[in-house]
Amino acid sequence: MRPHLAPAVLAALAILGGCSDTRPQPAPEVTMSAPNLITVTSPAFGDFDRIPARYTCDGADVSPPLAWQDVPPETQALALILDDPDAPRGTFVHWVVLDLPPDTTELPESYSGTSVVQGKNSAGNPSYFGPCPPSGTHHYRFTVYALPAPTGLNHGASLDQAREAVSLALAQGRLTGLYSR
């Protein structure tokens, strides 16, 4: 190496060495080959539109109304997962609803009830946990899964159990809402 280039090369290496990205990376997502056949909508917001504050930690923190169509006829159960892939420590799951009857086409606002099977969210609770980003604009994905059979999971099932169950989906569909504080 030429002596007059050594300081420049060393400086460049020092700069590049300090450029490693140490931010947490999102958790691996459920991977599946299920086609995106299901159309998911909400009368409260459109795809990639802002989620109204009512459905977040800054409002009533109730689930938004959702609707879907084009569920394959062989579907035996439906599931819904709401997640945030932009969370600082990796994908944060806000809501898990399992074993909805296959003919279900919508969930009303503030969906709950004794017959509802909800898996645990990333906070460890079997309930809706509305969008509440610490900073910036986050993407909140409401994904509906068409399942070949009911999961058979109980209320309060673990997040890992729910993810494994939806990985067998016949089809899926997604509505993405945005929220920032």
VEXVEXGU-261187 format. One record per residue (C-alpha): x, y, z; residue number from 1; residue in three letters. Coordinates in steps of 0.2 Angstrom, whole numbers, plus 5000, padded with zeros to 4 digits. Each point is the difference from the previous one (the first is absolute). Example, Ala and Ser with C-alpha at 12.3 -4.5 7.8 and 13.67 -1.06 7.14 Angstrom:
BEGIN
NODE:5062:4978:5039:1:ALA $
NODE:5006:5017:4997:2:SER $
//
This chain:
BEGIN
NODE:5000:5000:5000:1:MET $
NODE:5006:5017:4996:2:ARG $
NODE:5005:5010:5016:3:PRO $
NODE:4990:5015:4995:4:HIS $
NODE:4984:4990:4998:5:LEU $
NODE:5001:4991:5016:6:ALA $
NODE:4992:5013:5011:7:PRO $
NODE:4986:5002:4988:8:ALA $
NODE:4997:4981:4999:9:VAL $
NODE:5000:4999:5019:10:LEU $
NODE:4988:5014:5002:11:ALA $
NODE:4988:4992:4987:12:ALA $
NODE:5001:4983:5010:13:LEU $
NODE:4997:5009:5016:14:ALA $
NODE:4985:5008:4993:15:ILE $
NODE:4993:4985:4992:16:LEU $
NODE:5003:4989:5015:17:GLY $
NODE:4989:5012:5010:18:GLY $
NODE:4985:4999:4988:19:CYS $
NODE:4993:4983:5006:20:SER $
NODE:4982:5001:5003:21:ASP $
NODE:4997:4994:5018:22:THR $
NODE:4981:5005:5000:23:ARG $
NODE:4989:4985:5004:24:PRO $
NODE:4993:4991:4984:25:GLN $
NODE:4982:4995:4998:26:PRO $
NODE:4996:4983:5006:27:ALA $
NODE:4998:4987:4986:28:PRO $
NODE:4982:5000:4993:29:GLU $
NODE:4989:4986:4996:30:VAL $
NODE:5005:4993:4984:31:THR $
NODE:4988:4991:4989:32:MET $
NODE:4995:4997:4982:33:SER $
NODE:4982:5005:5002:34:ALA $
NODE:4994:5012:4987:35:PRO $
NODE:4993:5017:5004:36:ASN $
NODE:4982:4996:4994:37:LEU $
NODE:4991:5008:5015:38:ILE $
NODE:4995:5018:4998:39:THR $
NODE:5000:5009:5018:40:VAL $
NODE:4992:5017:5002:41:THR $
NODE:4994:5012:5014:42:SER $
NODE:4987:5013:4999:43:PRO $
NODE:5012:5010:5013:44:ALA $
NODE:5015:5001:4988:45:PHE $
NODE:5007:4995:4983:46:GLY $
NODE:5015:4990:4996:47:ASP $
NODE:5016:5010:5004:48:PHE $
NODE:4989:5014:5008:49:ASP $
NODE:5001:5007:5017:50:ARG $
NODE:4992:4990:5014:51:ILE $
NODE:4988:5011:5010:52:PRO $
NODE:5006:5004:5017:53:ALA $
NODE:4984:4992:5008:54:ARG $
NODE:5008:4983:4996:55:TYR $
NODE:5017:5004:5008:56:THR $
NODE:5007:5003:5017:57:CYS $
NODE:4997:5018:4997:58:ASP $
NODE:4981:4997:4999:59:GLY $
NODE:4988:4987:5006:60:ALA $
NODE:5012:4986:4996:61:ASP $
NODE:4987:4989:4992:62:VAL $
NODE:5001:4989:4985:63:SER $
NODE:4995:5008:4984:64:PRO $
NODE:4985:4992:4989:65:PRO $
NODE:5007:4988:4987:66:LEU $
NODE:4993:4991:4985:67:ALA $
NODE:5006:4988:4988:68:TRP $
NODE:4995:4990:4984:69:GLN $
NODE:5006:4987:4988:70:ASP $
NODE:5003:4986:5013:71:VAL $
NODE:5003:4984:4992:72:PRO $
NODE:4985:4988:5001:73:PRO $
NODE:5011:4986:5008:74:GLU $
NODE:5004:5011:5015:75:THR $
NODE:4995:4992:5017:76:GLN $
NODE:5006:5015:5012:77:ALA $
NODE:5006:5017:4999:78:LEU $
NODE:5014:5009:5010:79:ALA $
NODE:5005:5018:5001:80:LEU $
NODE:5017:5007:5006:81:ILE $
NODE:5004:5019:5002:82:LEU $
NODE:5018:5004:5000:83:ASP $
NODE:5013:5014:4999:84:ASP $
NODE:5016:4996:4990:85:PRO $
NODE:5007:5017:5004:86:ASP $
NODE:5001:4997:5019:87:ALA $
NODE:5017:5005:5007:88:PRO $
NODE:5004:4982:5007:89:ARG $
NODE:4993:4991:4985:90:GLY $
NODE:4982:4995:4994:91:THR $
NODE:4988:5003:5014:92:PHE $
NODE:4983:4991:4999:93:VAL $
NODE:4986:5010:5007:94:HIS $
NODE:4985:4988:4998:95:TRP $
NODE:4997:4982:4996:96:VAL $
NODE:4982:4993:4997:97:VAL $
NODE:4999:4982:4996:98:LEU $
NODE:4987:4987:4994:99:ASP $
NODE:4987:5012:4993:100:LEU $
NODE:4986:4991:4991:101:PRO $
NODE:5004:4998:4981:102:PRO $
NODE:4985:5010:4995:103:ASP $
NODE:5005:5015:5011:104:THR $
NODE:5001:5015:4988:105:THR $
NODE:5003:5014:5012:106:GLU $
NODE:5005:5005:5018:107:LEU $
NODE:4991:5015:5008:108:PRO $
NODE:5009:5014:5009:109:GLU $
NODE:5006:4995:5017:110:SER $
NODE:4998:4981:4996:111:TYR $
NODE:5001:4989:5015:112:SER $
NODE:4989:4988:5010:113:GLY $
NODE:5000:4984:5009:114:THR $
NODE:5000:4989:4985:115:SER $
NODE:5015:5009:4992:116:VAL $
NODE:5017:4990:5000:117:VAL $
NODE:5014:5013:5002:118:GLN $
NODE:5018:4995:5000:119:GLY $
NODE:5013:5010:5010:120:LYS $
NODE:5007:5015:4992:121:ASN $
NODE:5018:5006:5002:122:SER $
NODE:4996:5008:5017:123:ALA $
NODE:4994:4983:5006:124:GLY $
NODE:4981:5003:5000:125:ASN $
NODE:4986:4992:4991:126:PRO $
NODE:4992:5016:4994:127:SER $
NODE:5001:5015:4988:128:TYR $
NODE:5015:5012:5003:129:PHE $
NODE:4997:5015:4989:130:GLY $
NODE:5014:5008:4990:131:PRO $
NODE:5011:5010:5011:132:CYS $
NODE:5017:5004:4991:133:PRO $
NODE:5014:5008:5010:134:PRO $
NODE:5005:5011:4986:135:SER $
NODE:4998:5001:4981:136:GLY $
NODE:4987:4993:4989:137:THR $
NODE:4997:4981:5002:138:HIS $
NODE:4991:4988:4988:139:HIS $
NODE:4986:4990:5009:140:TYR $
NODE:4995:4984:4990:141:ARG $
NODE:4983:4992:5003:142:PHE $
NODE:5003:4983:4992:143:THR $
NODE:4985:4988:4998:144:VAL $
NODE:5005:4982:4997:145:TYR $
NODE:4989:4986:4993:146:ALA $
NODE:5004:4984:5009:147:LEU $
NODE:4997:4982:4994:148:PRO $
NODE:4994:4995:5018:149:ALA $
NODE:4996:5009:5016:150:PRO $
NODE:5016:5002:5010:151:THR $
NODE:4992:4992:5016:152:GLY $
NODE:5011:5012:5010:153:LEU $
NODE:4993:5007:5016:154:ASN $
NODE:4997:5018:5005:155:HIS $
NODE:5017:5007:5006:156:GLY $
NODE:5010:4989:4988:157:ALA $
NODE:5018:5005:4998:158:SER $
NODE:5005:5011:4986:159:LEU $
NODE:5012:4986:4993:160:ASP $
NODE:4985:4987:5000:161:GLN $
NODE:4989:5013:4990:162:ALA $
NODE:5014:5004:4988:163:ARG $
NODE:5002:4981:4997:164:GLU $
NODE:4982:4998:4997:165:ALA $
NODE:4998:5014:4987:166:VAL $
NODE:5015:4994:4991:167:SER $
NODE:4989:4986:4993:168:LEU $
NODE:4988:5013:4992:169:ALA $
NODE:4992:4996:4983:170:LEU $
NODE:4999:5019:4996:171:ALA $
NODE:5003:5017:5008:172:GLN $
NODE:4996:5018:4998:173:GLY $
NODE:5006:5016:5008:174:ARG $
NODE:4995:5018:5004:175:LEU $
NODE:5014:5011:5005:176:THR $
NODE:4996:5016:5010:177:GLY $
NODE:5013:5013:5005:178:LEU $
NODE:5001:5009:5017:179:TYR $
NODE:5012:5013:5008:180:SER $
NODE:4998:5009:5016:181:ARG $
//
